[in-house]
Amino acid sequence: YKGKTWNYLVNGQTGEIQGEAPISAWKVAIAVVLGLLLIGGIIYLYSQSKQH
């Protein structure tokens, strides 16, 4: 991935995984922000429906 070799080991009996994943900090941050916006939107819509 992006010119770097990533090694993984998976234990076939326990399912334990060893290794480092190529995680993008930007993608994680965007996913967190979108998740929070989605939760906030649901809470807002729910609170608006209770007022009527």
C-alpha positions in Angstrom: 0.0 0.0 0.0 1.6 3.3 -1.1 4.9 1.6 -1.7 5.2 0.0 1.7 4.9 -3.7 2.5 2.4 -4.5 5.3 2.8 -7.9 7.0 -0.1 -9.6 8.8 -0.3 -12.8 10.8 -3.7 -14.4 11.6 -3.9 -17.4 14.0 -6.2 -19.9 12.3 -7.3 -21.4 15.7 -8.0 -18.3 17.8 -8.5 -15.6 15.1 -5.9 -13.4 16.7 -4.4 -10.9 14.3 -0.9 -9.5 14.5 0.3 -6.6 12.4 -0.1 -2.9 11.7 -2.9 -1.6 9.5 -2.4 1.3 7.0 -4.9 3.6 8.7 -5.3 7.2 7.4 -5.8 9.7 10.1 -7.7 12.0 7.8 -10.2 9.2 6.8 -10.7 8.3 10.5 -11.3 11.9 11.4 -13.8 12.4 8.6 -15.6 9.2 9.5 -15.9 10.4 13.2 -17.2 13.8 12.2 -19.7 12.3 9.8 -20.9 9.9 12.4 -21.3 12.7 15.0 -23.2 14.8 12.4 -25.5 11.9 11.7 -26.2 11.2 15.4 -26.8 14.9 15.9 -29.2 15.1 13.0 -31.1 12.1 14.3 -31.4 13.6 17.8 -32.5 17.0 16.3 -35.2 15.4 14.1 -36.4 13.3 17.0 -36.6 16.3 19.3 -38.5 18.3 16.7 -41.0 15.5 16.2 -41.7 15.4 20.0 -42.6 19.2 20.0 -45.5 18.8 17.6 
